[in-house]
Amino acid sequence: MLKNNLTIGQVAKLLNIETYVIRYWETQFNHLKPFKINKRRSYAEKDINNLLEVHDLLHIKGYSIKGAQKYLKEKTLSNDSDNDSNENIANTKDRNDIKDRITRDLKDIRESLVSIINKLQNAL
């Protein structure tokens, strides 16, 4: 867990991308809204996780911007409908398998983030 928020430069190093890419993503993905202090971006753990998800979709899974937007919108709608009505679940086993896989992926991402943050803090 992060003790302090990170700057856009630190997040860019963490993701191995340029800062302008993060600023562009913020214009394309509504859920990317870092806290701003004196017009400077400050990224909390939630913000970094959101950026990691976008990075994964675009750079690892090969989605286009439009494809990633559609995926995230469908994911949000799916989460909303899941909250509204759990009785619409067609196949609980498949759903649990997906949930377990996502949980494992998120834990792996979190471990990677912690490792990278520790390296960054040691480098500072």
C-alpha positions, 0 to 999 in steps of 0.5 A, a space after each residue: 500500500 502506498 504511503 504517499 501519492 506519486 507524481 506524474 513523472 514517478 507514475 510514468 517511470 513505473 509504467 515505462 511510458 512518457 508523461 504526455 501519454 498519461 495526460 492523453 489517457 486522462 482525456 480519453 478515459 473518464 475514470 482517470 482523474 488524479 487529485 490535483 494540487 496547484 495544477 500538479 497531478 497527484 496519483 493515489 493507489 486507486 489512480 495507479 491501479 486504473 492507469 495500470 489497467 489502461 496500460 495493460 489493455 493498450 500495451 499488453 493486450 493490444 486494445 485500441 483506445 476505442 476498444 479499451 474504452 468499450 471494454 471498460 464501459 462494458 465492464 462498468 455496466 456489467 458491474 452495475 447490473 451485477 449489483 442490481 441483480 445477482 439472479 441473472 448469473 447464468 453460469 456460476 462456475 465460469 463466473 467464479 473462475 473468471 473472478 479467481 483469475 482476475 483476483 490472481 492477476 490483480 495480486 500479481 499486479 499489486 506485487 509488481 507495483 510494490 516492488 517497483 515502488 520500493 525500487 523507486 523509493 530506494 533510488 530517491 
